[in-house]
Amino acid sequence: MTSKGFTTSQLIESIRAGRLSDVIDALDAGADIEEPDMHGTRGLPLRAACFEGNEAIVRELLVHGANPNAAASDGPSAPLRLALRRGHKEIAALLLQQGAQIPPDTAIDPSILVLEVAPLAGEADNIIEFTRTETSLATEDRHTADSFGTATNALSMDLLFLDEQDALPDFTDKPPASTG
């Protein structure tokens, strides 16, 4: 609780601490993605994340539907203005990619406008999905699996019966023994 009596939520505390897993837990538990600030202006979570500069948390909030154009008491497009104020260019580019409007009185570094950022989860055109398929060993497959162990055991036995000198080369500096 602050001196003015405003209590922050678990979501806001997790954002400020930079704990993505706790942010996800709070959202899964039903936290308000557009939670208002102490003045009643909605959109505090995304504004706080943009100010803090944790891109992974900003992405998570946007995936959950946070408004990239949320206003604050000082004007429109607060997430973008906060990211710019703190020098978080990648976050600013991400917000622009997600439809954030540039306020008329805000100067944007041209490098941000051409900065390429990865799309949010689920937005990419070329997504390769990996799915696990359960396989069961059919009768003929069991024979192969069993013989693998048997073949390995046979190889081990062959190695045991090799002559020790044939199996291991002698790397000492001794001259070769003469035969004769």
Backbone as CSV, one residue per row, in Angstrom:
resi,resn,N_x,N_y,N_z,CA_x,CA_y,CA_z,C_x,C_y,C_z
1,MET,0.847,-1.183,0.000,0.000,0.000,0.000,0.889,1.241,0.000
2,THR,0.528,2.210,-0.801,1.309,3.440,-0.854,0.804,4.420,0.198
3,SER,1.490,5.523,0.314,1.102,6.511,1.326,-0.258,7.123,1.020
4,LYS,-0.702,7.069,-0.237,-2.010,7.630,-0.594,-3.135,6.610,-0.436
5,GLY,-2.789,5.374,-0.036,-3.826,4.380,0.189,-4.147,3.543,-1.028
6,PHE,-3.386,3.639,-2.090,-3.634,2.865,-3.311,-2.904,1.540,-3.213
7,THR,-3.626,0.458,-3.328,-3.042,-0.871,-3.262,-2.857,-1.397,-4.681
8,THR,-1.672,-1.917,-4.980,-1.440,-2.476,-6.310,-1.823,-3.948,-6.320
9,SER,-2.154,-4.421,-7.497,-2.563,-5.804,-7.662,-1.348,-6.716,-7.827
10,GLN,-1.611,-8.012,-7.782,-0.560,-9.001,-8.013,-0.011,-8.849,-9.425
11,LEU,-0.862,-8.530,-10.388,-0.425,-8.340,-11.772,0.576,-7.189,-11.869
12,ILE,0.245,-6.070,-11.290,1.132,-4.901,-11.346,2.430,-5.178,-10.598
13,GLU,2.359,-5.821,-9.448,3.571,-6.162,-8.698,4.466,-7.096,-9.517
14,SER,3.867,-8.054,-10.213,4.639,-8.993,-11.034,5.287,-8.291,-12.216
15,ILE,4.579,-7.337,-12.808,5.130,-6.564,-13.931,6.325,-5.754,-13.447
16,ARG,6.157,-5.060,-12.347,7.251,-4.230,-11.817,8.458,-5.055,-11.399
17,ALA,8.214,-6.290,-10.952,9.316,-7.169,-10.547,9.931,-7.893,-11.743
18,GLY,9.280,-7.798,-12.899,9.802,-8.450,-14.095,9.646,-9.956,-14.086
19,ARG,8.632,-10.465,-13.398,8.420,-11.914,-13.293,7.324,-12.356,-14.261
20,LEU,7.747,-12.778,-15.454,6.809,-13.182,-16.500,5.893,-14.308,-16.037
21,SER,6.434,-15.309,-15.378,5.597,-16.437,-14.949,4.502,-15.976,-13.985
22,ASP,4.827,-15.027,-13.123,3.812,-14.502,-12.206,2.776,-13.657,-12.941
23,VAL,3.197,-12.955,-13.988,2.253,-12.196,-14.813,1.270,-13.161,-15.469
24,ILE,1.800,-14.249,-16.031,0.943,-15.245,-16.678,-0.014,-15.857,-15.665
25,ASP,0.489,-16.181,-14.475,-0.364,-16.749,-13.428,-1.483,-15.781,-13.055
26,ALA,-1.152,-14.506,-12.913,-2.163,-13.508,-12.551,-3.221,-13.392,-13.654
27,LEU,-2.788,-13.386,-14.906,-3.737,-13.302,-16.010,-4.614,-14.545,-16.077
28,ASP,-4.009,-15.716,-15.876,-4.774,-16.959,-15.876,-5.777,-17.000,-14.729
29,ALA,-5.453,-16.318,-13.647,-6.351,-16.277,-12.490,-7.450,-15.215,-12.647
30,GLY,-7.435,-14.508,-13.779,-8.504,-13.546,-14.049,-8.170,-12.095,-13.792
31,ALA,-6.909,-11.746,-13.680,-6.540,-10.338,-13.465,-7.075,-9.481,-14.617
32,ASP,-7.428,-8.262,-14.301,-7.960,-7.315,-15.292,-6.826,-6.799,-16.171
33,ILE,-6.844,-7.157,-17.446,-5.795,-6.749,-18.384,-5.781,-5.230,-18.559
34,GLU,-6.893,-4.588,-18.314,-7.003,-3.131,-18.430,-7.222,-2.488,-17.058
35,GLU,-6.612,-3.052,-16.044,-6.733,-2.548,-14.680,-6.503,-1.033,-14.641
36,PRO,-7.348,-0.304,-13.927,-7.166,1.151,-13.862,-6.095,1.555,-12.854
37,ASP,-5.548,2.750,-13.081,-4.584,3.300,-12.130,-5.339,3.995,-11.006
38,MET,-4.625,4.670,-10.123,-5.257,5.316,-8.968,-6.203,6.449,-9.357
39,HIS,-6.085,6.920,-10.616,-6.976,7.990,-11.082,-8.179,7.426,-11.826
40,GLY,-8.229,6.096,-11.965,-9.345,5.466,-12.663,-9.109,5.291,-14.158
41,THR,-7.940,5.664,-14.650,-7.631,5.523,-16.072,-7.212,4.081,-16.342
42,ARG,-7.929,3.434,-17.267,-7.679,2.018,-17.555,-6.399,1.831,-18.365
43,GLY,-5.822,0.627,-18.294,-4.640,0.300,-19.077,-3.328,0.345,-18.318
44,LEU,-3.379,0.323,-17.009,-2.167,0.409,-16.195,-1.174,-0.732,-16.455
45,PRO,-1.604,-1.991,-16.603,-0.609,-3.062,-16.784,0.308,-2.849,-17.995
46,LEU,-0.250,-2.532,-19.145,0.595,-2.331,-20.320,1.461,-1.086,-20.170
47,ARG,0.930,-0.038,-19.593,1.735,1.175,-19.385,2.916,0.860,-18.466
48,ALA,2.656,0.128,-17.383,3.734,-0.218,-16.450,4.782,-1.090,-17.135
49,ALA,4.350,-2.049,-17.931,5.293,-2.942,-18.614,6.130,-2.184,-19.636
50,CYS,5.521,-1.249,-20.342,6.267,-0.452,-21.326,7.278,0.452,-20.635
51,PHE,6.929,0.971,-19.494,7.848,1.803,-18.729,9.014,0.967,-18.204
52,GLU,8.715,-0.228,-17.692,9.751,-1.110,-17.139,10.669,-1.648,-18.234
53,GLY,10.133,-1.872,-19.427,10.963,-2.311,-20.551,11.148,-3.804,-20.694
54,ASN,10.267,-4.593,-20.137,10.364,-6.042,-20.268,9.511,-6.468,-21.466
55,GLU,10.199,-6.719,-22.597,9.484,-7.015,-23.847,8.631,-8.277,-23.738
56,ALA,9.104,-9.284,-23.047,8.333,-10.528,-22.919,7.010,-10.277,-22.195
57,ILE,7.037,-9.445,-21.181,5.808,-9.124,-20.458,4.897,-8.273,-21.323
58,VAL,5.455,-7.316,-22.055,4.640,-6.499,-22.965,3.951,-7.407,-23.976
59,ARG,4.691,-8.340,-24.543,4.115,-9.282,-25.513,2.976,-10.084,-24.894
60,GLU,3.189,-10.581,-23.691,2.165,-11.380,-23.015,0.899,-10.564,-22.788
61,LEU,1.058,-9.325,-22.377,-0.106,-8.465,-22.159,-0.838,-8.191,-23.467
62,LEU,-0.095,-7.954,-24.538,-0.723,-7.722,-25.844,-1.450,-8.968,-26.341
63,VAL,-0.861,-10.130,-26.138,-1.516,-11.382,-26.535,-2.836,-11.544,-25.785
64,HIS,-2.862,-11.104,-24.535,-4.079,-11.211,-23.731,-5.074,-10.074,-23.990
65,GLY,-4.761,-9.209,-24.936,-5.733,-8.192,-25.334,-5.530,-6.803,-24.788
66,ALA,-4.377,-6.501,-24.233,-4.129,-5.146,-23.732,-4.198,-4.148,-24.881
67,ASN,-4.730,-2.979,-24.611,-4.932,-1.938,-25.610,-3.638,-1.150,-25.827
68,PRO,-3.016,-1.257,-27.030,-1.772,-0.521,-27.271,-1.975,0.983,-27.356
69,ASN,-3.235,1.426,-27.448,-3.542,2.852,-27.525,-4.135,3.393,-26.227
70,ALA,-3.935,2.661,-25.131,-4.501,3.102,-23.855,-4.013,4.508,-23.514
71,ALA,-4.946,5.295,-23.044,-4.615,6.672,-22.650,-4.226,6.690,-21.175
72,ALA,-3.633,7.778,-20.771,-3.340,8.040,-19.357,-3.823,9.455,-19.072
73,SER,-3.692,9.875,-17.852,-4.169,11.210,-17.504,-3.430,12.297,-18.274
74,ASP,-2.241,11.975,-18.805,-1.475,12.979,-19.556,-1.628,12.861,-21.070
75,GLY,-2.550,12.011,-21.547,-2.814,11.974,-22.982,-2.914,10.583,-23.574
76,PRO,-3.118,10.546,-24.897,-3.329,9.280,-25.597,-2.024,8.514,-25.831
77,SER,-2.189,7.254,-26.207,-1.064,6.366,-26.558,0.015,6.328,-25.482
78,ALA,-0.418,6.191,-24.254,0.520,6.202,-23.128,1.552,5.070,-23.187
79,PRO,1.191,3.838,-23.576,2.232,2.799,-23.628,3.375,3.173,-24.578
80,LEU,3.045,3.699,-25.737,4.063,4.104,-26.710,4.904,5.253,-26.162
81,ARG,4.258,6.246,-25.588,5.004,7.387,-25.058,5.949,6.958,-23.934
82,LEU,5.495,6.035,-23.083,6.349,5.569,-21.981,7.532,4.755,-22.495
83,ALA,7.295,3.901,-23.479,8.397,3.121,-24.054,9.425,4.051,-24.693
84,LEU,8.956,5.065,-25.401,9.871,6.022,-26.029,10.638,6.829,-24.987
85,ARG,9.934,7.255,-23.964,10.569,8.054,-22.911,11.705,7.289,-22.245
86,ARG,11.544,5.980,-22.093,12.568,5.161,-21.445,13.576,4.574,-22.433
87,GLY,13.412,4.855,-23.742,14.365,4.383,-24.749,14.215,2.922,-25.135
88,HIS,13.041,2.353,-24.947,12.787,0.947,-25.292,12.301,0.869,-26.744
89,LYS,13.252,0.926,-27.679,12.914,0.993,-29.103,12.167,-0.241,-29.597
90,GLU,12.591,-1.438,-29.163,11.931,-2.656,-29.619,10.480,-2.700,-29.156
91,ILE,10.239,-2.244,-27.953,8.869,-2.223,-27.440,8.049,-1.196,-28.197
92,ALA,8.630,-0.050,-28.477,7.923,0.964,-29.263,7.573,0.411,-30.646
93,ALA,8.520,-0.276,-31.281,8.259,-0.865,-32.606,7.163,-1.918,-32.507
94,LEU,7.181,-2.713,-31.463,6.147,-3.729,-31.265,4.776,-3.085,-31.094
95,LEU,4.709,-2.029,-30.303,3.437,-1.330,-30.107,2.916,-0.756,-31.423
96,LEU,3.822,-0.182,-32.213,3.407,0.346,-33.522,2.906,-0.781,-34.420
97,GLN,3.590,-1.923,-34.378,3.164,-3.087,-35.158,1.767,-3.537,-34.731
98,GLN,1.445,-3.352,-33.472,0.153,-3.771,-32.942,-0.915,-2.688,-33.037
99,GLY,-0.616,-1.622,-33.764,-1.628,-0.602,-34.033,-1.598,0.623,-33.154
100,ALA,-0.559,0.804,-32.372,-0.469,2.011,-31.543,-0.372,3.231,-32.446
101,GLN,-1.115,4.251,-32.109,-1.125,5.498,-32.871,-0.085,6.459,-32.285
102,ILE,0.624,7.126,-33.162,1.620,8.104,-32.718,0.893,9.408,-32.420
103,PRO,0.971,9.874,-31.180,0.319,11.145,-30.849,0.948,12.277,-31.663
104,PRO,0.156,13.288,-32.025,0.660,14.380,-32.874,1.873,15.108,-32.305
105,ASP,1.995,15.204,-31.000,3.099,15.951,-30.400,4.299,15.067,-30.056
106,THR,4.333,13.832,-30.569,5.404,12.892,-30.223,6.335,12.674,-31.409
107,ALA,7.612,12.894,-31.173,8.615,12.654,-32.213,9.087,11.209,-32.109
108,ILE,9.162,10.558,-33.258,9.602,9.153,-33.311,10.911,9.078,-34.071
109,ASP,11.881,8.407,-33.481,13.151,8.136,-34.153,12.833,7.287,-35.391
110,PRO,13.245,7.717,-36.585,12.928,6.957,-37.806,13.417,5.505,-37.773
111,SER,14.462,5.221,-37.012,14.946,3.833,-36.948,13.911,2.906,-36.303
112,ILE,13.055,3.447,-35.452,12.012,2.637,-34.814,10.966,2.220,-35.833
113,LEU,10.688,3.101,-36.789,9.656,2.810,-37.781,10.043,1.670,-38.712
114,VAL,11.336,1.420,-38.868,11.784,0.340,-39.753,12.338,-0.849,-38.975
115,LEU,12.304,-0.769,-37.663,12.813,-1.846,-36.829,11.896,-3.055,-36.960
116,GLU,12.476,-4.217,-37.293,11.681,-5.429,-37.433,11.619,-6.144,-36.097
117,VAL,10.407,-6.432,-35.677,10.204,-7.185,-34.441,9.393,-8.428,-34.766
118,ALA,9.606,-9.458,-34.017,8.874,-10.708,-34.221,7.397,-10.473,-33.926
119,PRO,6.536,-11.110,-34.694,5.112,-10.968,-34.419,4.743,-11.622,-33.090
120,LEU,3.586,-11.263,-32.577,3.114,-11.887,-31.347,2.815,-13.355,-31.610
121,ALA,2.785,-14.118,-30.558,2.473,-15.546,-30.682,1.132,-15.712,-31.389
122,GLY,1.114,-16.590,-32.380,-0.113,-16.853,-33.120,-0.343,-15.947,-34.305
123,GLU,0.521,-14.983,-34.556,0.337,-14.062,-35.674,1.184,-14.401,-36.889
124,ALA,2.169,-15.270,-36.733,3.083,-15.551,-37.839,2.382,-16.363,-38.916
125,ASP,2.753,-16.101,-40.172,2.199,-16.847,-41.292,2.836,-18.224,-41.413
126,ASN,4.107,-18.331,-41.096,4.843,-19.582,-41.222,5.141,-20.155,-39.850
127,ILE,4.182,-20.832,-39.304,4.386,-21.444,-38.002,4.496,-22.946,-38.204
128,ILE,5.537,-23.511,-37.665,5.703,-24.948,-37.701,5.240,-25.482,-36.367
129,GLU,4.252,-26.341,-36.404,3.746,-26.898,-35.172,4.306,-28.294,-34.988
130,PHE,4.765,-28.554,-33.797,5.268,-29.860,-33.458,4.260,-30.513,-32.533
131,THR,3.767,-31.651,-32.969,2.833,-32.381,-32.131,3.410,-33.745,-31.831
132,ARG,3.219,-34.155,-30.634,3.725,-35.454,-30.230,2.687,-36.494,-30.593
133,THR,3.119,-37.527,-31.248,2.218,-38.617,-31.571,2.624,-39.820,-30.742
134,GLU,1.661,-40.429,-30.141,1.918,-41.612,-29.331,2.033,-42.808,-30.253
135,THR,3.051,-43.594,-30.068,3.206,-44.813,-30.848,3.226,-45.988,-29.895
136,SER,2.640,-47.073,-30.339,2.696,-48.279,-29.533,3.489,-49.307,-30.307
137,LEU,4.140,-50.176,-29.592,4.914,-51.208,-30.247,3.979,-52.311,-30.707
138,ALA,3.876,-52.485,-31.996,3.079,-53.573,-32.542,3.856,-54.873,-32.338
139,THR,3.227,-55.985,-32.619,3.867,-57.276,-32.390,5.185,-57.390,-33.123
140,GLU,5.212,-56.986,-34.395,6.460,-57.098,-35.149,7.506,-56.091,-34.650
141,ASP,7.067,-54.972,-34.115,8.009,-53.989,-33.586,8.647,-54.472,-32.288
142,ARG,7.918,-55.262,-31.502,8.472,-55.779,-30.261,9.662,-56.695,-30.538
143,HIS,9.540,-57.472,-31.617,10.637,-58.362,-31.978,11.902,-57.549,-32.266
144,THR,11.740,-56.436,-32.985,12.881,-55.576,-33.298,13.464,-54.990,-32.018
145,ALA,12.601,-54.537,-31.112,13.085,-53.945,-29.865,13.810,-54.979,-29.022
146,ASP,13.283,-56.207,-28.959,13.944,-57.245,-28.176,15.286,-57.624,-28.780
147,SER,15.343,-57.718,-30.104,16.588,-58.145,-30.732,17.668,-57.067,-30.604
148,PHE,17.258,-55.840,-30.438,18.245,-54.785,-30.255,19.063,-55.055,-29.000
149,GLY,18.376,-55.428,-27.935,19.074,-55.735,-26.695,19.943,-56.980,-26.836
150,THR,19.448,-57.975,-27.523,20.208,-59.207,-27.714,21.455,-58.945,-28.534
151,ALA,21.306,-58.182,-29.627,22.454,-57.889,-30.477,23.499,-57.101,-29.704
152,THR,23.060,-56.212,-28.871,23.991,-55.429,-28.061,24.732,-56.333,-27.090
153,ASN,24.023,-57.272,-26.483,24.672,-58.207,-25.562,25.684,-59.079,-26.291
154,ALA,25.368,-59.537,-27.508,26.287,-60.377,-28.274,27.562,-59.605,-28.600
155,LEU,27.417,-58.323,-28.962,28.577,-57.496,-29.262,29.449,-57.334,-28.019
156,SER,28.828,-57.125,-26.885,29.581,-56.992,-25.637,30.362,-58.264,-25.334
157,MET,29.746,-59.413,-25.554,30.426,-60.686,-25.306,31.615,-60.858,-26.249
158,ASP,31.443,-60.460,-27.533,32.547,-60.545,-28.488,33.727,-59.707,-28.018
159,LEU,33.464,-58.535,-27.507,34.534,-57.662,-27.037,35.259,-58.259,-25.833
160,LEU,34.539,-58.964,-24.993,35.158,-59.577,-23.827,36.145,-60.686,-24.208
161,PHE,35.847,-61.405,-25.283,36.692,-62.533,-25.669,37.866,-62.152,-26.555
162,LEU,37.944,-60.875,-26.951,39.089,-60.451,-27.760,40.363,-60.539,-26.940
163,ASP,41.433,-60.838,-27.615,42.728,-60.846,-26.938,43.030,-59.423,-26.491
164,GLU,43.448,-59.249,-25.292,43.703,-57.922,-24.744,44.670,-57.126,-25.606
165,GLN,45.696,-57.733,-26.141,46.660,-57.013,-26.970,46.075,-56.644,-28.325
166,ASP,45.160,-57.454,-28.849,44.513,-57.120,-30.126,43.539,-55.963,-29.949
167,ALA,42.918,-55.894,-28.794,41.884,-54.887,-28.568,42.467,-53.515,-28.262
168,LEU,43.588,-53.467,-27.572,44.130,-52.177,-27.153,45.501,-51.953,-27.751
169,PRO,45.699,-50.907,-28.528,47.011,-50.634,-29.090,47.970,-50.187,-27.997
170,ASP,49.258,-50.496,-28.197,50.286,-50.114,-27.239,50.864,-48.772,-27.679
171,PHE,50.668,-47.734,-26.877,51.132,-46.399,-27.240,52.423,-46.022,-26.519
172,THR,53.118,-46.979,-25.997,54.388,-46.672,-25.326,55.475,-46.496,-26.371
173,ASP,56.616,-45.987,-25.973,57.726,-45.744,-26.913,58.631,-46.947,-27.085
174,LYS,58.173,-48.139,-26.735,59.000,-49.331,-26.884,59.108,-49.700,-28.362
175,PRO,60.290,-50.139,-28.774,60.406,-50.595,-30.148,59.622,-51.873,-30.345
176,PRO,59.137,-52.124,-31.565,58.363,-53.337,-31.811,59.203,-54.562,-31.525
177,ALA,58.566,-55.575,-30.972,59.270,-56.824,-30.648,59.664,-57.527,-31.933
178,SER,60.867,-58.087,-31.940,61.305,-58.808,-33.137,60.790,-60.228,-33.105
179,THR,60.488,-60.720,-34.253,59.976,-62.075,-34.356,61.048,-62.935,-35.016
180,GLY,61.774,-63.600,-34.348,62.703,-64.402,-35.083,63.750,-65.036,-34.418
